[in-house]
């Protein structure tokens, strides 16, 4: 995305809801903006993806699925995904706003982590990975830029699923490219094979080594060179890592089978290191910067600063009795502040003091400030009103685009005063009006899903075997088509997975014709392959591929393996040759030498069987020296 494109986006409102205020980060997939959610009146982070991705149907299809899965992750160490969508060809994701910055920003500022800090941060990341892996989601791109901090120093993992979606995009992942960032990737990410969670553990180990030492371990001159090098060399364990070294060494071994079995096991090892080391020192969080702090309109104070302008001391260093997930202390350098806010604050204080005096002297008894309830659920709003010493009364439930149960209006407005136990009247959303679910039965999945999404539904694809409908054809929806359901509610799209697979029958010992007939009766397509066998007679079926008893799709190809009998070879003439060359000549044709009266360099005076004899491959030939 060019700087001009970024400038054009500032001030834009995406989906009629998210006003982009200022860019606060950038990456290979797009740009992150500080934004206002004008509907819920809160600050969020909006990741705007590259414009070129909007023209890639494969990416958009994968992006919708991965974004929906990521939005379903709810964990204290995973960045919350609030919303996603596309606005005039611009794909975007709406995330919770974390004001502590990223580990990448910390490293760029020259701050390294101590082994204690790295173990503490790593343990939290491992907990997030274990949670996601248990739900079938592998991150594939664990790197410092995707490890974000809140203002208390708690780490959150960002961009779950985005690397997998980008793998479908021709713009960012051309054929043969590595899924994820090669600088931190596990060696198996170059193979194109399916990955499991142990690839994320390798990447986490690389990140933690860099966070402590300042250098990314085991790198080559190119991306593929780096991954090829990592396929044969494990991650080093510098002495400066202390007790953290063996943990990262095990997580960074070349083969997945050599690493920790899962993220839970690595997290337990990191937790042990946390307990062994002294309490970690405060993190030097980079924060979002002055542009984000001063973005207008805003009600947020400066990141990491107390009300008097000094560094915040709201959190305490981790100690033995705070628990492994207690927040790390943060230290953010104080910033120079203009005297204007102080002057304005004093003026406001004088006005408020005068207003309060006039109010109380009037004897009205209205002494409780009305809190803001708009944007809260009705349950949370009632609790906030009660905390303020007031009651809440629902006067209307109105159909609106806001979520069901959300307070959308209140009277009196925030900042007014009421007497104790007076009522705040609120209007609560009934949710969007219901809309008709399109009839999609018989349509291909690629047509049915966009129809439902365009109607305003969140689509959950459920596959079922069907004896009649071909694979990837829509069978229907739950609720059924033509029924009405609220917009943004989840509709199950039932899609055919084709006929149910059946077990391959046992045909070993039969003739090929009989075996082919048995497979055809089960709706398989038989194919013949002749192969040698030392135990099965010529023309008799040895077995099948897939093997008997395995499940295979209907109408799929099953290979019938027919015996050609044992493989025969002719014994070569090795008389007169040295024992070494004679042994090599026999081994070259698949025979096993049996040497009598061995001596280095001795020559063969006789052999049994004689030269030219046909024997089974693998047979023994006796050499007499």
For each residue, the residues with C-beta under 8 A, 3 or more apart:
1: 5 6 26 30 31 48 50 51
2: 5 6
3: 6 7
4: 7 8
5: 1 2 8 9 51
6: 1 2 3 9 10 23 31
7: 3 4 10
8: 4 5 12
9: 5 6 12 20 31 33 48
10: 6 7 20 21 22 23 33
11: 19 20 21
12: 8 9 19 20
13: 16 17 18 19 20 38
14: 17 18 20 35 46 48 85 87 90 92
15: 18 83 85 87 92
16: 13
17: 13 14 37 38 39 83
18: 13 14 15 35 36 37 38 44 46 83 92 94
19: 11 12 13 35 36 38
20: 9 10 11 12 13 14 33 34 35 46 48
21: 10 11 33 34 35 36 295 296
22: 10 33 34 291 292 295
23: 6 10 26 31 32 33 34 291
24: 32 33 34 45 288 289 291 292
25: 31 32 102 145
26: 1 23 30 31 32
27: 30 31 32 145
28: 172 181
29: 47 49 50 53 159 162 166 172
30: 1 26 27 47 48 49 50 53
31: 1 6 9 23 25 26 27 47 48
32: 23 24 25 26 27 45 46 47 48 95
33: 9 10 20 21 22 23 24 45 46 47 48
34: 20 21 22 23 24 43 45 97 288 292 295
35: 14 18 19 20 21 43 44 45 46 94
36: 18 19 21 41 42 43 44 297
37: 17 18 40 41 42 43 44 82 94
38: 13 17 18 19 41
39: 17 375 401 402
40: 37 375
41: 36 37 38 374 375
42: 36 37 375
43: 34 35 36 37 97 298 300
44: 18 35 36 37 82 94 95 96 97
45: 24 32 33 34 35 94 95 96 97 98
46: 14 18 20 32 33 35 92 93 94 95
47: 29 30 31 32 33 92 93 95
48: 1 9 14 20 30 31 32 33 90 91 92
49: 29 30 53 54 63 90 91 92 93
50: 1 29 30 53 171 172
51: 1 5 54 89 90
52: 55 56 171
53: 29 30 49 50 56 59 60 63 91 169 171 172
54: 49 51 60 86 89 90 91
55: 52 89
56: 52 53 59 60 168 169 170 171
57: 60 61
58: 61 62 168 169 170
59: 53 56 62 63 165 166 168 169 170 171
60: 53 54 56 57 63 64 86 91
61: 57 58 64 65 168 446 449
62: 58 59 65 66 164 165 167 168 169
63: 49 53 59 60 66 67 84 91 162 165
64: 60 61 67 68 84 453
65: 61 62 68 69 165 461
66: 62 63 69 70 160 161 162 164 165
67: 63 64 70 71 81 84 93 161 165
68: 64 65 71 72 84 458 460
69: 65 66 72 73 135 137 160 161
70: 66 67 73 81 137 160 161 162
71: 67 68 81 82 83 84
72: 68 69 135
73: 69 70 78 80 81 131 132 135 137 160
74: 78 80
75: 78 127 128 131 132
76: 154 156 325
77: 124 125 127 128 131 154 155 156 157
78: 73 74 75 128 131 132 156 157 160
79: 95 96 98 148 156 157 158 159
80: 73 74 95 96
81: 67 70 71 73 84 93 94 95
82: 37 44 71 94 95 96
83: 15 17 18 71 93 94
84: 63 64 67 68 71 81 91 92 93 94
85: 14 15 91 92
86: 54 60 89 90 91 92
87: 14 15 90 92
88:
89: 51 54 55 86
90: 14 48 49 51 54 86 87
91: 48 49 53 54 60 63 84 85 86
92: 14 15 18 46 47 48 49 84 85 86 87
93: 46 47 49 67 81 83 84 162
94: 18 35 37 44 45 46 81 82 83 84
95: 32 44 45 46 47 79 80 81 82 158
96: 44 45 79 80 82 156
97: 34 43 44 45
98: 45 79 101 148 149 150 151 156
99: 150 151 287 288 292 300 303
100: 148 149 150 151 152 153 283 285 286 287 303 330
101: 98 105 106 148 149 285 286 287 288
102: 25 105 106 144 145 146 147 148 149 286
103: 106 107 121 144 145 147 148 149 155 207 211
104: 107 108 143 144 145 147
105: 101 102 108 109 286
106: 101 102 103 109 111 113 144 283 284 285 286
107: 103 104 110 111 112 144 210 211 214
108: 104 105 286
109: 105 106 284 286
110: 107
111: 106 107 283 284 286
112: 107 211 212 213 214
113: 106 117 118 121 208 211 212 283
114: 117 118 212 280 281
115: 118 119 212 240 241 242 243 244 273 277
116: 119 120 274 277 278 279 280 281
117: 113 114 120 121 211 280 281 283 328
118: 113 114 115 121 122 208 211 212 241 244
119: 115 116 122 123 208 244 247 270 273 274 277 280
120: 116 117 123 124 274 280 318 324 328
121: 103 113 117 118 124 125 147 155 208 211
122: 118 119 125 126 204 208 244 270
123: 119 120 126 127 267 270 271 274 324
124: 77 120 121 127 128 154 155 325
125: 77 121 122 128 129 142 147 155 157 204
126: 122 123 129 130 201 204 263 264 266 267 270
127: 75 77 123 124 130 131 263 267 325
128: 75 77 78 124 125 131 132 156 157
129: 125 126 132 133 139 142 157 197 200 201 204 263
130: 126 127 133 134 197 262 263 264 267
131: 73 75 77 78 127 128 134 135
132: 73 75 78 128 129 135 137 138 139 157 160
133: 129 130 136 137 138 196 197 200 262 263
134: 130 131
135: 69 72 73 131 132
136: 133
137: 69 70 73 132 133 160 161
138: 132 133 164 195 196 197 199 200
139: 129 132 142 146 157 159 160 161 163 200 203
140: 163 164 179 180 189 195 199 200
141: 146 159 162 163 179 180 181 184 203
142: 125 129 139 146 147 157 184 200 203 204 207
143: 104 146 147 180 181 183 184 203 207
144: 102 103 104 106 107 147 207 210 211
145: 25 27 102 103 104
146: 102 139 141 142 143 157 158 159
147: 102 103 104 121 125 142 143 144 155 156 157 158 207
148: 79 98 100 101 102 103 155 156 157 158
149: 98 100 101 102 103 153 154 155 156 283 285 330
150: 98 99 100 153 154 156
151: 98 99 100 285 303 304 312 314 330
152: 100 314 315 327 328 330
153: 100 149 150 282 283 285 315 327 328 329 330
154: 76 77 124 149 150 325 327 328
155: 77 103 121 124 125 147 148 149
156: 76 77 78 79 96 98 128 147 148 149 150
157: 77 78 79 125 128 129 132 139 142 146 147 148 160
158: 79 95 146 147 148
159: 29 79 139 141 146 162 163
160: 66 69 70 73 78 132 137 139 157
161: 66 67 69 70 137 139 164 165
162: 29 63 66 70 93 141 159 165 166
163: 139 140 141 159 166 167 179 180
164: 62 66 138 140 161 167 168 179
165: 59 62 63 65 66 67 161 162 168 169
166: 29 59 162 163 169 172 173 179
167: 62 163 164 173 179
168: 56 58 59 61 62 164 165 173
169: 53 56 58 59 62 165 166 172 173
170: 56 58 59 173 174
171: 50 52 53 56 59
172: 28 29 50 53 166 169 177
173: 166 167 168 169 170 177 179
174: 170 177
175:
176: 192
177: 172 173 174
178: 181 182 185 189 190 223 224 227
179: 140 141 163 164 166 167 173 189 195
180: 140 141 143 163 184 185 189 203
181: 28 141 143 178 184 185
182: 178 185 189 190 223 224 226 227
183: 143 206 216 219 226
184: 141 142 143 180 181 203 206 207 216
185: 178 180 181 182 189 190 199 202 203 226 227
186: 189 195 198 199 200 202 203 230 256
187: 190 202 227 228 230 231 254
188: 191 193 195 199 231 256
189: 140 178 179 180 182 185 186 195 199 227
190: 178 182 185 187 224 227 228 231
191: 188
192: 176
193: 188
194:
195: 138 140 179 186 188 189 199
196: 133 138 199 256
197: 129 130 133 138 200 201 262 263
198: 186 201 202 256 259 260 262
199: 138 140 185 186 188 189 195 196 202 203 256
200: 129 133 138 139 140 142 186 197 203 204 263
201: 126 129 197 198 204 205 251 259 260 263 266
202: 185 186 187 198 199 205 206 235 251 252 256 259
203: 139 141 142 143 180 184 185 186 199 200 206 207
204: 122 125 126 129 142 200 201 207 208 251 266
205: 201 202 208 209 235 247 248 249 251 252
206: 183 184 202 203 209 210 216 217 218 235 252
207: 103 142 143 144 147 184 203 204 210 211
208: 113 118 119 121 122 204 205 211 212 244 248
209: 205 206 212 213 215 216 217 235 236 238 241 248 252
210: 107 144 206 207 213 214 215 216 217
211: 103 107 112 113 117 118 121 144 207 208
212: 112 113 114 115 118 208 209 238 240 241 244
213: 112 209 210 217 238 240 241
214: 107 112 210
215: 209 210
216: 183 184 206 209 210 219
217: 206 209 210 213 235 236 252
218: 206 226 229 230 233 234 235 236
219: 183 216 226 229
220: 224 225 226 227 228 229
221: 225
222: 225 226
223: 178 182 226 227
224: 178 182 190 220 227 228
225: 220 221 222 228 229
226: 182 183 185 218 219 220 222 223 229 230
227: 178 182 185 187 189 190 220 223 224 230 231
228: 187 190 220 224 225 231 232
229: 218 219 220 225 226 232 233
230: 186 187 218 226 227 233 235 254
231: 187 188 190 227 228 254
232: 228 229 254
233: 218 229 230 254
234: 218 249 252 253 254
235: 202 205 206 209 217 218 230 248 249 251 252 253
236: 209 217 218 249
237: 241 245 246 248 249
238: 209 212 213 241 245
239: 242 245
240: 115 212 213
241: 115 118 209 212 213 237 238 244 245 248
242: 115 239 245 277
243: 115 246 247 273 276 277
244: 115 118 119 122 208 212 241 247 248 270 273
245: 237 238 239 241 242 248 249
246: 237 243 249 250
247: 119 205 243 244 250 251 266 269 270 273
248: 205 208 209 235 237 241 244 245 251 252
249: 205 234 235 236 237 245 246 252 253
250: 246 247 253 258 259 260 269
251: 201 202 204 205 235 247 248 259 260 266
252: 202 205 206 209 217 234 235 248 249 259
253: 234 235 249 250 258 259
254: 187 230 231 232 233 234 258
255: 258 259
256: 186 188 196 198 199 202 259
257:
258: 250 253 254 255
259: 198 201 202 250 251 252 253 255 256
260: 198 201 250 251 263 265 266 269
261: 265
262: 130 133 197 198 265 266
263: 126 127 129 130 133 197 200 201 260 266 267
264: 126 130 267 268
265: 260 261 262 268 269
266: 126 201 204 247 251 260 262 263 269 270
267: 123 126 127 130 263 264 270 271
268: 264 265 271 272
269: 247 250 260 265 266 272 273
270: 119 122 123 126 244 247 266 267 273 274
271: 123 267 268 274 275 324
272: 268 269 275 276
273: 115 119 243 244 247 269 270 276 277
274: 116 119 120 123 270 271 277 324
275: 271 272
276: 243 272 273
277: 115 116 119 242 243 273 274 280
278: 116
279: 116 317 318 319 320
280: 114 116 117 119 120 277 283 317 318 328
281: 114 116 117 317 329
282: 153 317 328 329 330 331
283: 100 106 111 113 117 149 153 280 328 329 330 331
284: 106 109 111 330 331 332
285: 100 101 106 149 151 153 304 330 331 332
286: 100 101 102 105 106 108 109 111 289
287: 99 100 101 292 293 303 304 332
288: 24 34 99 101 291 292 293 303
289: 24 286 292 293
290: 293 294 335
291: 22 23 24 288 294 295
292: 22 24 34 99 287 288 289 295 303
293: 287 288 289 290 298 300 302 303
294: 290 291 298
295: 21 22 34 291 292 298
296: 21
297: 36
298: 43 293 294 295
299:
300: 43 99 293
301: 305 307
302: 293 305 335 337
303: 99 100 151 287 288 292 293 332
304: 151 285 287 311 312 330 331 332
305: 301 302 309 310 311 312 332 334 335
306: 309 310 311 312 313 314
307: 301
308:
309: 305 306 334 335 337
310: 305 306 334
311: 304 305 306 331 332 333 334
312: 151 304 305 306 315 330 332
313: 306
314: 151 152 306
315: 152 153 312 327 328 329 330
316: 319 322 329
317: 279 280 281 282 328 329
318: 120 279 280 322 326 327 328 329
319: 279 316 322 326
320: 279
321:
322: 316 318 319 326
323: 326
324: 120 123 271 274
325: 76 124 127 154
326: 318 319 322 323
327: 152 153 154 315 318
328: 117 120 152 153 154 280 282 283 315 317 318
329: 153 281 282 283 315 316 317 318
330: 100 149 151 152 153 282 283 284 285 304 312 315
331: 282 283 284 285 304 311
332: 284 285 287 303 304 305 311 312
333: 311
334: 305 309 310 311
335: 290 302 305 309
336:
337: 302 309 341 342
338: 341
339: 342 343
340: 343 344
341: 337 338 344 345
342: 337 339 345 346
343: 339 340 346 347
344: 340 341 347 348
345: 341 342 348 349
346: 342 343 349 350
347: 343 344 350 351
348: 344 345 351 352
349: 345 346 352 353
350: 346 347 353 354
351: 347 348 354 355
352: 348 349 355 356
353: 349 350 356 357
354: 350 351 357 358
355: 351 352 358 359
356: 352 353 359 360
357: 353 354 360 361
358: 354 355 361 362
359: 355 356 362 364 366 367 417
360: 356 357 363 367
361: 357 358
362: 358 359
363: 360
364: 359 419
365: 419
366: 359 417 418 419 422
367: 359 360 417 419 420
368: 388 389 390 417 418 419 420 422
369: 388 415 416 417
370: 388 390 410 412 413 414 415 416 417 418 424
371: 384 385 387 388 390 414
372: 375 410 414
373: 376 381 384 385 392 407 410 414 424 426
374: 41 407 408 409 410
375: 39 40 41 42 372 406 407
376: 373 380 381 384 406 407
377: 380 381 405 406 407
378: 381 382 394 405 406 407 426 428
379: 382 383 405
380: 376 377 383 384
381: 373 376 377 378 384 385 392 407 426
382: 378 379 385 386 392
383: 379 380 386 387
384: 371 373 376 380 381 387 388
385: 371 373 381 382 388 390 391 392 424
386: 382 383 389 390 391 392
387: 371 383 384
388: 368 369 370 371 384 385
389: 368 386 420 421
390: 368 370 371 385 386 418 420 421 422 423 424
391: 385 386 421 422 423 424
392: 373 381 382 385 386 423 424 426
393: 423 424 425 426
394: 378 397 425 426 427 428
395: 425 426 427
396: 427 428
397: 394 427 428 429 430
398: 408 427 428 429 430
399: 429 430 431 432 433
400: 408 429 430 431 432
401: 39 432 487
402: 39 406 408 429 431
403: 406 429 431 488
404: 429 430 431 486
405: 377 378 379 428 429 431
406: 375 376 377 378 402 403 428 429
407: 373 374 375 376 377 378 381 410 426 427 428 429
408: 374 398 400 402 427 428 429
409: 374 426 427
410: 370 372 373 374 407 413 414 424 425 426 427
411: 424 425 426
412: 370 416 418 424
413: 370 410 416
414: 370 371 372 373 410
415: 369 370
416: 369 370 412 413
417: 359 366 367 368 369 370
418: 366 368 370 390 412 422 423 424
419: 364 365 366 367 368 422
420: 367 368 389 390
421: 389 390 391
422: 366 368 390 391 418 419
423: 390 391 392 393 418
424: 370 373 385 390 391 392 393 410 411 412 418
425: 393 394 395 410 411
426: 373 378 381 392 393 394 395 407 409 410 411
427: 394 395 396 397 398 407 408 409 410
428: 378 394 396 397 398 405 406 407 408
429: 397 398 399 400 402 403 404 405 406 407 408
430: 397 398 399 400 404
431: 399 400 402 403 404 405 486
432: 399 400 401 435 456 486 487 488
433: 399 486 487
434: 484 485 486 487
435: 432 455 456 484 485 486 487
436: 455 482 483 484
437: 452 455 457 477 479 480 481 482 483 484 485 491
438: 451 452 455 481
439: 481 482
440: 443 447 448 451 452 474 476 477 481 493
441: 474 475 476 481
442: 473 474
443: 440 447 448 451 473 474
444: 447 448 472 473 474
445: 448 449 461 472 473 474 493 495
446: 61 449 450 472
447: 440 443 444 450 451
448: 440 443 444 445 451 452 474 493 495
449: 61 445 446 452 453 459 461 493
450: 446 447 453 454
451: 438 440 443 447 448 454 455
452: 437 438 440 448 449 455 457 459 477 491 493
453: 64 449 450 456 457 458 459
454: 450 451
455: 435 436 437 438 451 452 487
456: 432 435 453 487 488
457: 437 452 453 485 487 488 489 490 491
458: 68 453 488 489 490 491
459: 449 452 453 490 491 493
460: 68 490 491 492 493
461: 65 445 449 492 493 495
462: 478 492 493 494 495
463: 494 495 496 497
464: 475 494 495 496 497
465: 496 497 498 499 500
466: 469 475 496 497 498 499
467: 499 500
468:
469: 466 473 475 496 498
470: 473 496 498
471: 496 497 498
472: 444 445 446 495 496
473: 442 443 444 445 469 470 495 496
474: 440 441 442 443 444 445 448 477 493 494 495 496
475: 441 464 466 469 494 495 496
476: 440 441 480 481 494
477: 437 440 452 474 480 481 491 492 493 494
478: 462 491 492 494
479: 437 483 485 491
480: 437 476 477 483
481: 437 438 439 440 441 476 477
482: 436 437 439
483: 436 437 479 480
484: 434 435 436 437
485: 434 435 437 457 479 489 491
486: 404 431 432 433 434 435 489
487: 401 432 433 434 435 455 456 457
488: 403 432 456 457 458
489: 457 458 485 486
490: 457 458 459 460
491: 437 452 457 458 459 460 477 478 479 485
492: 460 461 462 477 478
493: 440 445 448 449 452 459 460 461 462 474 477
494: 462 463 464 474 475 476 477 478
495: 445 448 461 462 463 464 472 473 474 475
496: 463 464 465 466 469 470 471 472 473 474 475
497: 463 464 465 466 471
498: 465 466 469 470 471 553 554
499: 465 466 467 523 553 554 555
500: 465 467 554
501: 551 552 553 554
502: 522 523 551 552 554
503: 548 549 550 551 552
504: 519 522 524 544 546 547 548 549 550 551 552 558
505: 518 519 522 548
506: 548 549
507: 510 514 515 518 519 541 543 544 548 560
508: 541 542 543 544 548
509: 536 540 541
510: 507 514 515 518 540 541
511: 514 515 539 540 541
512: 515 516 528 539 541 560 562
513: 516 517
514: 507 510 511 517 518
515: 507 510 511 512 518 519 526 541 544 560
516: 512 513 519 520 526 528 560
517: 513 514 520 521
518: 505 507 510 514 515 521 522
519: 504 505 507 515 516 522 524 525 526 544 558 560
520: 516 517 523 524 525 526
521: 517 518
522: 502 504 505 518 519
523: 499 502 520 554 555
524: 504 519 520 552 554 555 556 557 558
525: 519 520 555 556 557 558
526: 515 516 519 520 557 558 559 560
527: 557 558 559 560
528: 512 516 559 560 562
529: 545 559 560 561 562
530: 561 562 563 564
531: 542 561 562 563 564
532: 563 564 565 566 567 617
533: 536 542 563 564 565 566
534: 566 616
535:
536: 509 533 540 541 542 563
537: 540 563 565
538: 563 564 565
539: 511 512 562 563
540: 509 510 511 536 537 562 563
541: 507 508 509 510 511 512 515 536 544 560 561 562 563
542: 508 531 533 536 561 562 563
543: 507 508 547 548 561
544: 504 507 508 515 519 541 547 548 558 559 560 561
545: 529 558 559 561
546: 504 550 552 558
547: 504 543 544 550
548: 503 504 505 506 507 508 543 544
549: 503 504 506
550: 503 504 546 547
551: 501 502 503 504
552: 501 502 503 504 524 546 556 558
553: 498 499 501 556
554: 498 499 500 501 502 523 524
555: 499 523 524 525
556: 524 525 552 553
557: 524 525 526 527
558: 504 519 524 525 526 527 544 545 546 552
559: 526 527 528 529 544 545
560: 507 512 515 516 519 526 527 528 529 541 544
561: 529 530 531 541 542 543 544 545
562: 512 528 529 530 531 539 540 541 542
563: 530 531 532 533 536 537 538 539 540 541 542
564: 530 531 532 533 538 567
565: 532 533 537 538
566: 532 533 534 616 617
567: 532 564 590 616 617
568: 614 615 616 617
569: 589 590 591 614 615 616 617
570: 589 612 613 614
571: 586 591 607 609 610 611 612 613 614 615 621
572: 585 586 589 611
573: 607 611 612
574: 577 581 582 585 586 604 607 611 623
575: 604 605 606 607 611
576: 603 604
577: 574 581 582 585 603 604
578: 581 582 601 602 603 604
579: 582 583 595 598 599 600 601 602 603 604 623 625
580: 583 584 600 601
581: 574 577 578 584 585
582: 574 577 578 579 585 586 593 604 607 623
583: 579 580 586 587 593 595 623
584: 580 581 587 588
585: 572 574 577 581 582 588 589
586: 571 572 574 582 583 589 591 592 593 621
587: 583 584 590 591 592 593
588: 584 585
589: 569 570 572 585 586 617
590: 567 569 587 617 618
591: 569 571 586 587 615 617 618 619 620 621
592: 586 587 618 619 620 621
593: 582 583 586 587 620 621 623
594: 620 621 622 623
595: 579 583 598 623 625
596: 622 623 624 625
597: 602 624 625
598: 579 595 602 625
599: 579 602 625
600: 579 580
601: 578 579 580
602: 578 579 597 598 599 625
603: 576 577 578 579 625
604: 574 575 576 577 578 579 582 607 623 624 625
605: 575 624 625
606: 575 623 624
607: 571 573 574 575 582 604 610 611 621 622 623 624
608: 621 622 624
609: 571 613 615 621
610: 571 607 613
611: 571 572 573 574 575 607
612: 570 571 573
613: 570 571 609 610
614: 568 569 570 571
615: 568 569 571 591 609 619 621
616: 534 566 567 568 569 619
617: 532 566 567 568 569 589 590 591
618: 590 591 592
619: 591 592 615 616
620: 591 592 593 594
621: 571 586 591 592 593 594 607 608 609 615
622: 594 596 607 608
623: 574 579 582 583 593 594 595 596 604 606 607
624: 596 597 604 605 606 607 608
625: 579 595 596 597 598 599 602 603 604 605
